[in-house]
Amino acid sequence: MLYLILAELTVDKGNLLLIGSEQVEIERARVEQERQRAEQAERKAEQAERKATQLASRLRAMGIDPDAED
């Protein structure tokens, strides 16, 4: 029991060291934040793709081929 208390209070140059469970929790939070960032980026990419498709459709309706090279 005393060993566990000392492990939690181990100090390195004035900073508390994290125990394994704290490190795991921090890593889980980091992974979750990255997952959310990736989902947001995917949603933005899908939104941009839909907008590009809509604009291309409008150009075609005006007789302009958006895929034609100048």
N, C-alpha and C positions, 0 to 999 in steps of 0.2 A: 504494500500500500504506500509506504513512504517513497519507494522507488517511482511509482506513478506520479506522485505529487512533485517530486524533484524533476521528473521528465517534463512535466508541464511548465515548470518554472525555470528551466534551463535558460541561462542568459548568455548571449554572445555579443560582446562589445556594446552592451546597453540595450540590445533588442531582444525581446522574447522570441524564442524559437518556436515554431509551430510543431505541434505533435501530429502524428500520422492522420488522425481523424480530421483535424483542422485543415491539413493540406488537401485531403480528399474533398472536403466540402468546398474549398476555394477552387479546386480544379473543376468540380461539378458546376459551380456557378459560372466559371469561365467558359466551359463547354456549352452551357445553356445560352449564355450571351452570344456566343459565336453562332449557335444554331438559329437564334432569332435574327441575327444580322444576315445570315445566309438566306433565310426565308424572306426577309424584307427585300433583299437584292433580287431574289427570284421573282417576287411580285412586281417589282419595278420593271424588270426585263420583260415580263409578260405583258405589262401595261404598254410599254414602248412598242412591242411587237404588234399588239392590237391597234395602236394608233397608226403605225406604219401601214398596216393592212388597210385601214379605213382611208388613209390618205391616198394610197395607191388606187383604191377603188374609185375614189372621187376623181382622180386624174383620168382613169380609164373612161369614166362617164363623160368626161370633157373631150375625149378623143386623143388623149395623150398617153403614150406608152411609158410608164415609169421605169420599165426595165430596159428601154432602148438606150444604147450608148451614143453619145453625141459624136 
